[in-house]
């Protein structure tokens, strides 16, 4: 009888398992991301096996004595990734660890080590938030610039090998400093964007996520909620846009004017055959109150342009161009109902 062999795990699955391990131990994981992780684990046995193997190595490293951890970390601190892997493999052999553990540890890389030894070196997580009608431009430690739309919340952190932003709510424009050795990831629920250096916009609205590219190349992947399976990554270039729909499926790639990817940064809101719910989701970030759309009207199509200074007049304007009825409430809420 031939001995059972552990099946080879695809390198893409290994990379995903590593990313999940880092995120789950970063202290910055959201409930949505935990749910997405559960769905990712359920996709196949290969996903579960890859994560378990990384987790076992993680636990082995965590059991090291504090002095040993410090000695190992100091010995690799100034080494490039290849040198770190070699040093780590050698250390495992000296300490009697198995070659399987050495192989797994070598894949984790130094960036994972920084998060792994969280008791001593947790990544610094920065939180940014804007108010109603407020725009804010921030510069991250790597030189990347982010412009946050109104009512937007993000978390940002980085490790030795990766840069991360989690868009919790709202919309942001990213001007990413080029660094092939430290890719930049943007996560929005089940949507993940990966870039090296580019300019793009991410908009979270009504359970959907839209990515639009002004310059460079962007890879977008998503987790399909109805099938619990990962969708193939879509590669976007300048002038491309894609939307993760409410069911988690990515739409067909669309075309836009690259210069119009984020006109909101200059106070202009421009729509071409957009759904009413998309327009209102944007406008509510600048509106003194809240506009609520009846379900029967959410998919009404509209083409229009306005400035953020004009949003308070929008309900009256919509009543003139769409079959709707506007109802004002005492709590600064405005309801849009079908006219009949």
C-alpha positions as CSV (number, residue, x, y, z in Angstrom):
1,X,0.0,0.0,0.0
2,X,1.4,3.4,-0.9
3,X,1.6,5.9,1.8
4,X,-0.9,8.8,1.7
5,X,0.5,12.0,0.3
6,X,-0.6,15.4,1.3
7,X,-1.9,17.1,-1.9
8,X,0.0,20.0,-3.3
9,X,-1.8,23.3,-2.5
10,X,-2.0,26.0,-5.2
11,X,0.3,28.9,-4.4
12,X,-2.6,31.3,-4.8
13,X,-4.5,29.5,-2.0
14,X,-1.4,29.6,0.1
15,X,-1.1,33.3,-0.3
16,X,-4.8,33.8,0.6
17,X,-4.4,31.6,3.7
18,X,-1.4,33.7,4.7
19,X,-3.3,36.9,4.2
20,X,-6.2,35.6,6.3
21,X,-3.8,34.5,9.1
22,X,-2.2,38.0,9.2
23,X,-5.5,39.8,9.2
24,X,-7.1,37.6,11.8
25,X,-4.2,38.3,14.2
26,X,-3.8,42.0,13.3
27,X,-6.4,43.3,15.7
28,X,-8.1,45.1,12.9
29,X,-10.5,42.4,11.6
30,X,-14.2,43.4,11.2
31,X,-17.2,41.1,11.7
32,X,-17.8,41.2,7.9
33,X,-14.3,40.0,7.4
34,X,-14.8,37.2,9.9
35,X,-17.9,36.1,8.0
36,X,-16.0,36.3,4.7
37,X,-13.2,34.1,6.2
38,X,-15.7,31.5,7.2
39,X,-17.0,31.4,3.6
40,X,-13.5,31.2,2.3
41,X,-12.7,28.2,4.5
42,X,-15.8,26.4,3.3
43,X,-14.9,26.7,-0.4
44,X,-12.7,23.6,-0.4
45,X,-10.5,21.3,1.7
46,X,-7.5,22.9,0.2
47,X,-8.4,26.2,1.7
48,X,-8.9,24.7,5.1
49,X,-5.7,22.6,4.9
50,X,-3.6,25.6,3.9
51,X,-4.9,27.8,6.7
52,X,-4.5,25.0,9.3
53,X,-0.8,24.4,8.3
54,X,0.0,28.1,8.6
55,X,-1.8,28.3,11.9
56,X,0.1,25.3,13.3
57,X,3.4,27.0,12.4
58,X,2.1,30.3,13.9
59,X,1.4,28.4,17.1
60,X,4.8,26.8,17.2
61,X,6.5,30.2,16.8
62,X,4.3,31.6,19.6
63,X,5.4,28.9,22.0
64,X,9.1,30.0,21.8
65,X,10.5,31.6,24.9
66,X,10.6,35.4,24.8
67,X,14.4,35.5,24.8
68,X,14.5,33.1,21.8
69,X,11.9,35.1,19.9
70,X,13.9,38.3,20.5
71,X,17.1,36.5,19.4
72,X,15.5,35.2,16.2
73,X,13.9,38.5,15.4
74,X,17.1,40.5,15.9
75,X,19.0,38.0,13.7
76,X,16.8,38.6,10.7
77,X,15.8,42.2,11.2
78,X,18.2,43.6,8.7
79,X,18.0,40.8,6.2
80,X,16.1,40.9,2.9
81,X,13.3,38.3,2.6
82,X,15.4,35.7,1.0
83,X,18.1,36.0,3.7
84,X,15.4,35.9,6.4
85,X,14.0,32.6,5.0
86,X,17.4,31.0,4.9
87,X,18.2,32.1,8.5
88,X,14.8,30.9,9.7
89,X,15.2,27.5,8.0
90,X,18.7,27.1,9.6
91,X,17.4,28.1,13.0
92,X,14.6,25.5,12.8
93,X,17.1,22.8,11.9
94,X,19.3,23.7,14.8
95,X,16.4,23.6,17.2
96,X,15.2,20.2,15.9
97,X,12.1,21.4,14.2
98,X,10.7,19.4,11.2
99,X,11.5,20.3,7.6
100,X,7.8,20.7,7.0
101,X,7.6,23.4,9.6
102,X,10.7,25.0,8.1
103,X,9.1,25.1,4.7
104,X,5.9,26.6,6.0
105,X,7.7,29.2,8.1
106,X,9.8,30.2,5.1
107,X,6.6,31.1,3.2
108,X,5.3,33.3,6.1
109,X,8.0,35.9,5.5
110,X,9.1,38.7,7.8
111,X,5.9,40.7,7.4
112,X,4.0,37.9,9.1
113,X,6.6,37.7,11.9
114,X,5.9,41.3,12.8
115,X,2.2,40.5,13.3
116,X,2.9,37.1,14.8
117,X,4.8,38.4,17.8
118,X,2.0,40.8,18.5
119,X,2.9,40.9,22.2
120,X,5.9,42.9,21.2
121,X,5.4,44.3,17.7
122,X,1.7,44.8,16.7
123,X,1.4,46.9,13.5
124,X,0.1,50.4,14.2
125,X,-3.5,50.8,13.0
126,X,-4.5,54.3,12.1
127,X,-8.2,55.2,12.0
128,X,-9.5,58.1,9.9
129,X,-13.1,59.5,9.7
130,X,-14.8,62.4,8.0
131,X,-18.0,64.2,8.9
132,X,-20.9,65.3,6.8
133,X,-19.8,67.4,3.8
134,X,-16.1,67.1,4.9
135,X,-13.3,66.0,2.5
136,X,-9.9,65.1,3.9
137,X,-6.6,64.2,2.3
138,X,-4.2,62.1,4.3
139,X,-0.6,60.9,3.6
140,X,0.3,57.5,4.7
141,X,3.8,56.6,6.0
142,X,4.7,55.1,2.7
143,X,3.9,58.3,0.8
144,X,0.6,57.2,-0.6
145,X,-2.1,59.8,-0.5
146,X,-5.8,59.1,0.2
147,X,-8.7,61.5,-0.3
148,X,-11.7,60.6,1.8
149,X,-15.2,61.7,0.8
150,X,-17.7,62.9,3.4
151,X,-19.0,60.4,5.9
152,X,-16.1,58.0,5.2
153,X,-14.3,55.7,7.7
154,X,-11.1,53.7,7.1
155,X,-8.4,51.7,9.0
156,X,-4.8,51.8,7.7
157,X,-1.8,49.7,8.7
158,X,1.3,48.1,7.1
159,X,3.8,45.3,7.7
160,X,7.2,44.8,6.3
161,X,5.8,43.2,3.1
162,X,2.3,44.7,2.7
163,X,0.3,47.8,3.0
164,X,-3.4,47.7,4.0
165,X,-6.5,49.9,4.1
166,X,-9.9,48.8,5.1
167,X,-12.8,50.9,3.8
168,X,-15.5,50.6,6.5
169,X,-17.9,53.2,5.0
170,X,-18.0,55.8,2.3
171,X,-15.7,56.6,-0.6
172,X,-12.0,57.2,-1.1
173,X,-9.6,58.0,-3.9
174,X,-6.2,56.3,-3.7
175,X,-2.9,57.7,-5.1
176,X,-0.6,54.8,-4.3
177,X,3.2,55.2,-4.0
178,X,4.9,52.6,-6.2
179,X,6.6,49.8,-4.4
180,X,6.6,46.3,-6.0
181,X,8.1,44.8,-2.9
182,X,5.2,46.0,-0.7
183,X,1.9,45.6,-2.5
184,X,-1.1,47.7,-1.4
185,X,-4.4,46.1,-0.5
186,X,-7.8,47.7,0.0
187,X,-10.5,45.5,1.5
188,X,-14.2,46.4,1.5
189,X,-16.3,43.6,3.0
190,X,-15.9,40.7,0.6
191,X,-14.1,42.9,-2.1
192,X,-10.4,43.0,-2.3
193,X,-8.2,45.4,-4.4
194,X,-4.5,44.8,-5.0
195,X,-2.2,47.3,-6.5
196,X,1.5,48.2,-6.6
197,X,1.2,51.8,-7.5
198,X,-1.7,53.5,-9.2
199,X,-4.6,55.9,-8.9
200,X,-8.2,54.6,-8.4
201,X,-11.5,55.3,-6.6
202,X,-13.5,52.9,-4.3
203,X,-17.1,53.7,-3.5
204,X,-19.2,51.6,-1.0
205,X,-22.9,52.2,-1.4
206,X,-26.2,50.3,-0.8
207,X,-24.4,46.9,-0.2
208,X,-22.3,47.3,-3.4
209,X,-18.7,48.3,-4.0
210,X,-17.5,50.1,-7.2
211,X,-13.8,50.4,-8.2
212,X,-12.8,52.9,-10.9
213,X,-9.3,53.3,-12.3
214,X,-7.8,56.6,-13.3
215,X,-4.2,55.4,-13.9
216,X,-2.3,52.2,-13.7
217,X,-3.4,48.6,-13.1
218,X,-5.7,47.2,-10.4
219,X,-6.7,43.7,-9.5
220,X,-10.2,43.2,-8.0
221,X,-11.5,40.0,-6.5
222,X,-14.6,39.2,-4.6
223,X,-16.4,36.5,-2.6
224,X,-19.7,35.5,-4.1
225,X,-22.1,35.3,-1.2
226,X,-24.6,33.0,-3.0
227,X,-22.1,30.3,-3.8
228,X,-19.5,30.8,-1.0
229,X,-16.8,30.7,-3.7
230,X,-14.1,33.2,-4.7
231,X,-14.7,34.8,-8.0
232,X,-11.7,35.1,-10.5
233,X,-9.8,38.3,-10.1
234,X,-10.6,41.0,-12.6
235,X,-7.8,43.2,-13.9
236,X,-8.7,46.8,-14.5
237,X,-6.7,49.5,-16.4
238,X,-7.2,53.2,-16.8
239,X,-10.8,54.0,-17.7
240,X,-12.2,50.7,-16.4
241,X,-14.7,50.2,-13.7
242,X,-16.3,47.2,-12.0
243,X,-18.9,46.8,-9.3
244,X,-19.3,44.1,-6.7
245,X,-23.1,43.6,-6.6
246,X,-25.1,43.0,-3.5
247,X,-24.9,39.2,-4.0
248,X,-21.1,39.4,-4.1
249,X,-20.8,38.8,-7.8
250,X,-18.6,41.1,-9.9
251,X,-20.3,43.0,-12.7
252,X,-19.0,43.1,-16.3
253,X,-16.1,45.6,-16.7
254,X,-17.4,49.0,-17.8
255,X,-15.7,52.0,-19.4
256,X,-15.5,55.5,-18.0
257,X,-13.6,58.7,-18.7
258,X,-10.5,58.2,-16.5
259,X,-10.5,61.9,-15.6
260,X,-14.1,61.4,-14.2
261,X,-13.2,58.6,-11.8
262,X,-13.4,60.9,-8.8
263,X,-14.8,64.3,-9.7
264,X,-16.3,64.5,-6.2
265,X,-12.8,65.6,-5.1
266,X,-13.5,69.0,-6.7
267,X,-17.1,69.2,-5.4
268,X,-18.8,67.8,-8.5
269,X,-21.2,64.9,-8.6
270,X,-21.7,63.6,-12.2
271,X,-23.9,60.7,-13.1
272,X,-24.6,59.0,-16.5
273,X,-27.5,56.6,-16.4
274,X,-26.9,55.8,-12.7
275,X,-29.5,54.3,-10.4
276,X,-31.3,56.6,-8.1
277,X,-30.1,54.7,-5.1
278,X,-26.5,55.3,-6.1
279,X,-27.1,59.0,-6.6
280,X,-28.8,59.3,-3.2
281,X,-26.1,57.3,-1.4
282,X,-23.5,59.8,-2.6
283,X,-25.6,62.8,-1.9
284,X,-26.4,61.7,1.6
285,X,-22.8,62.2,2.5
286,X,-23.2,65.9,1.9
287,X,-26.8,66.4,2.8
288,X,-27.9,68.1,6.0
289,X,-30.2,65.3,7.0
290,X,-31.1,62.1,5.1
291,X,-32.9,61.3,1.9
292,X,-34.6,57.9,1.9
293,X,-35.7,56.2,-1.3
294,X,-38.7,53.9,-1.6
295,X,-37.7,50.4,-2.8
296,X,-39.8,50.8,-5.9
297,X,-37.7,53.8,-7.0
298,X,-34.2,52.5,-6.3
299,X,-33.5,51.3,-9.8
300,X,-34.8,54.4,-11.6
301,X,-32.1,55.6,-14.0
302,X,-30.9,59.2,-14.0
303,X,-28.4,61.3,-15.8
304,X,-27.5,64.6,-14.1
305,X,-24.7,66.8,-12.6
306,X,-24.7,68.9,-9.5
307,X,-22.2,70.3,-7.0
308,X,-22.0,69.3,-3.4
309,X,-23.2,72.8,-2.5
310,X,-26.5,72.1,-4.3
311,X,-27.5,68.8,-2.7
312,X,-30.1,70.4,-0.4
313,X,-32.1,71.3,-3.5
314,X,-32.0,67.8,-5.0
315,X,-35.3,66.5,-3.7
316,X,-37.2,69.3,-5.4
317,X,-35.2,68.9,-8.6
318,X,-35.9,65.1,-8.7
319,X,-39.7,65.8,-8.2
320,X,-39.6,67.7,-11.5
321,X,-37.8,65.1,-13.6
322,X,-39.0,61.8,-12.1
323,X,-42.4,60.4,-11.2
324,X,-41.9,60.8,-7.5
325,X,-43.5,62.4,-4.5
326,X,-41.4,64.1,-1.9
327,X,-42.4,64.0,1.8
328,X,-40.5,66.1,4.4
329,X,-40.3,64.8,7.9
330,X,-39.6,66.7,11.1
331,X,-36.2,64.9,11.8
332,X,-34.5,66.3,8.7
333,X,-35.4,63.2,6.8
334,X,-36.8,63.4,3.3
335,X,-38.8,60.5,1.8
336,X,-39.0,59.8,-1.9
337,X,-42.2,57.9,-2.9
338,X,-43.6,56.8,-6.3
339,X,-46.0,59.5,-7.5
340,X,-48.9,57.0,-7.8
